[in-house]
Amino acid sequence: MTLSRRDFMGAAAALGASLAWGGPSRASRVRWRERRDLYPEGVASGDPDPNSVILWTRRRFEDGQRHLLTVEVAEDEAFRRVVAQARAPVAAPADWTTRVLVGRLKPARTYWYRFIDADGNGSRIGRTITAPLDSDPRAVNFAFVSCQDVNEGKLNAYRRMIFEDERAAPENQLGFVLHLGDFIYEVVEYPEEVKTRYDRTIYDVGSIPDGGKIGKFHYPLTVDGYRSVYKGYLAEPDLQDARARWPFVAMWDNHEFSWQGWQSIQQAGGPPRPGQSIKVAANQAWWEYLPSRCRKVSGASLEKFDAPAVTNVAIEKWDENGLGDEPNNLAAINSLIGYRSYRYGKHLDLIITDQHSYRSADPFSDPSVAGFGPEFPGMFPEDAARILDGGRSFNDGNPPAEITFNDARVPNSRKGAPPQTILGAAQKAWFKDRLRKSKATWKIWGNSEGAPDSRCDPQNLPAGLTKESWPKTTYASMSSGDYGTAYRERAEIYDLVRDEGVTGFAIVSGDRHSFWAGYATSELPPGKFDPVGLSFVGASLSSAGTMEAYEHNFHKDHPLRPLFLVDRPGAATPGWTYNMLLKHGVRSCLEYAKSFDLKRARSLSNPDLAPHLEFVDLGGHGYATVRLTAHEMRTEFVCIPRPITRSERPDGGPLRYRVVHSAKLWAAGERPKLAQQVLEGDVGLSI
């Protein structure tokens, strides 16, 4: 579809972007010399469609409040075929950042771009790629990533991704990078206050002005605080190189606003606090530093965010879905609308959702149930989790008055509360409508939080290993806060997929700091196992994961240590039996810890525990790539060693493993089926 210049002007205004309009090519007439020091955060592009893409840079000036740059877009890296040139304003109210929507480009085409100031001082050259037309049958290739804590690690995975992409055949190169959140971590450690965490060096990402502090962590409370964190992160050369090579399609997770926050409530390790102004500040900084088609709704300025005026007041009234009715809360969370869909050729409809701005209160925060099973680390009764998740809707509107665990009985604090929602009512209705109407071969839900159940079977522990026995009637949930325990809402979505005959449904997600591959299913045994799609979780780029924490903190004399870590004689580090626990169960873990016979341990696998899982690695770091064709989805996990220091190798350093999960497109009513192939390295206890 070809849009007019007027249409593009309207689109640019809605995004807060200037407009560059493509035309016939000609040689550049701009005097340009590269001065990366004047553009210290590099360049970036985002959210391409078949005819346009958004370009970004930051150029600070010491004098005045506003200056004009020139942006050039060319069909060649030497800028002998420039197809678009426009003014790009940078101004202090937007922290000297600029966004330019370049229109009338050709579909599925690589372009190069650069920014130049009035004196000829230029940014580095960036590369971007437009999307193919909706009817284009070519294969779609993209990567998905998340969780890049550069305060405690390095981004060697981006270097590996660039190295491999540069050497790939053109038809196999990535079209874009999907960033699924935690682009920054707003909780920042200062090297002068703390030198290390685990075995990690604390790297300097700058100081936060006018912020707060909990323990050793500082966090922002103003837009200048968030801006300082973004600038600290964008000083990383591997992140800059990745943003200069590919367009990014991004969605925030929790750390772009607040570690434990939700809606406009800010919380970072301490008590929650009203944070409407903090949420607006977080949204503004995200908009300023990540080029996207997210909608700012508080003004038509092309140059600045137009932050709404809000007051930090307690939310005391909630609607029937758990959304705070307080006007400042609504203004704050709606100051930037992030959920959107993204069509990329014939084979991909990427539907992206926001998991934090509209979610209801944490149903698992009642301290009276936190003491269930103190001998069982990280384990919570699955039947109790379902009761708490369902609230007043559990058991067809007849929830129990009490929740029990062996002889313990506590009042059901969620008996009159609405069922948990992560999406919120309005976003969920939009998401379901997009899913129902999609005509692409593959309908991929891009979200920042994992969807597979994380559970184990402590009911199969031998008698006497712990003082208290786990109830025989329930499994143990090993996580909360994401779709893995949003049982009711997840089932609502999966039921729609099944009932509407949607095929090619898959989920790609992040946040768990681990690799997962399996199936999207509403229930597990003893319920009906009926998968309707595929579900993948990508590991963190650099952030510390579960196994790293357990290696340092799990007591060696704990009777259940073999379920999580195994100390093999002569090994430098413990084996990660936690992976085996989630996929095969306690009997397999105990056997492996005793005999180290992997075949025998897997022979004791509990078939009812995790039929939804084909792969899990709770210690993985790296990225995932996806290749979509008319007949197959191919997801490749590229796992690197723990990225504690920056590799100086051009390939980003060695690999731990590379494993491919492939599935043929299934017909309505059929079950999807994943096949695995380990291409290199050792996946350990992950399968």
Disulfide bonds with the S-S distance in Angstrom:
none
